[in-house]
Amino acid sequence: MHVARRTDAVLLLVALVWGSSYLAAKTATVTLPVLAVLFARYAISALTCGALVASRRRRRRWTRAEVRVGSLLGGTQAAVLVLETYGVAHTSAANAGLIISLTIVLTPLLDRTGGRRLPRTFFLAAGLCVVAVGLLTSSTGLHAPRPGDVLMLAAAVVRAGHVALVGRLTVGRPMDPLHLTTAQTVVGSTLFLPLAFTHLPDLVHSSATTWTQLIYLALFCSVFAFLAQTWAVQGTSASRASLLLGTEPIWAVAIGISVGGERLTLWATLGAVLMIAGTYWGQAIERTHRTTTPRTEKEDEACPTMTPTSA
């Protein structure tokens, strides 16, 4: 397969895996408490990352900056996953995947480094996404969002802050992505162990199906997706990477409906269309705006996409 096509295929696979993570997390929380699911996901990821670090032929020394930044990002990432997992447990996987995509338009609003002013059209795109959220949380008409939808909104805001923080702390600094990921997963495991301690017997005696879901969340939605994304974006343009990874909410809806048996009402379907259109429009506006100054071009090279990731 041609290198470009192979890269595109990997990025689409990452988007598909992230899109499927919402249904996997929702299904896992049916049989296990949320905190037990989070601890298992982090612990399996930490063990895997540790093994990958140890198996390297040329081992790189850990730097203090990697430990410090990784620990801080581990805390913010844990906050995102708490809100996201509790949220998806109380709403549909399709809604969760669509609402979390708000991160795409929220991140530039929070990341105002360099005093950049976003074009007015970007705020129109953000407004379109807000309307989409209203439609997504409706059934027979507009009404107050359900608890799960509110938690997913909060997760989108916190994730946008996390993504902005990642850029601020890592751009222009030589840091090993695997070291950062390992530090984050170790911090997450440490944070969730005491909270999930009383649920460990339930975790140990979980069914094979539940353990399969937990391993999938850890190995595929976390470790594989991050490393595959890091490899793939080095072989393509930032615009193309953003476009392909931005299909995550589409996959979330498709998997939620086809595999999870979920269904969208007419209003929610319209909201899904507006959300996808709004996030793609906002992403295109921000990307064009970002490449107009030398500084933002440098940022673009260091952080080629701001598409939300499923940790």
RAZIBEL-V661152 format. One record per run of one state. SS is the DSSP state (helix for helix, strand for strand, loop for the rest). FROM is the first residue (numbers start at 1). TO is the last residue. If there is no record, write none. Layout:
# RAZIBEL-V661152
ss	from	to
SS	FROM	TO
SS	FROM	TO
This chain:
# RAZIBEL-V661152
ss	from	to
loop	1	2
helix	3	31
loop	32	33
helix	34	54
loop	55	63
helix	64	89
loop	90	92
helix	93	100
loop	101	102
helix	103	110
loop	111	112
helix	113	115
loop	116	119
helix	120	136
loop	137	146
helix	147	170
loop	171	176
helix	177	204
loop	205	207
helix	208	233
loop	234	237
helix	238	245
loop	246	247
helix	248	258
loop	259	265
helix	266	290
loop	291	293
helix	294	302
loop	303	311
